[in-house]
Amino acid sequence: MTEEMITDILNRLMSGELSEYYVTNDQFMEFRQVLVKRADFKHFRGIGQRGGDVLYQYLEEPRS
């Protein structure tokens, strides 16, 4: 998964085109490295799944 692909996914979550995105355990670290660099990082919620996978959603209000 490239940085451009991850940025596109995050932008689609932000715009509402995607309601959620499932990241597998083996993709998690590269996905997170791109995510934490974003100015709207706190708007993304990651919900841990069994086996280390994460389901990401975009929130209108930033999490605290």
Secondary structure as GFF3:
##gff-version 3
##sequence-region A 1 64
A	DSSP	alpha_helix	3	15	.	.	.	ID=ss1
A	DSSP	beta_strand	21	23	.	.	.	ID=ss2
A	DSSP	alpha_helix	28	35	.	.	.	ID=ss3
A	DSSP	three_ten_helix	41	43	.	.	.	ID=ss4
A	DSSP	beta_strand	44	48	.	.	.	ID=ss5
A	DSSP	beta_strand	54	58	.	.	.	ID=ss6
###
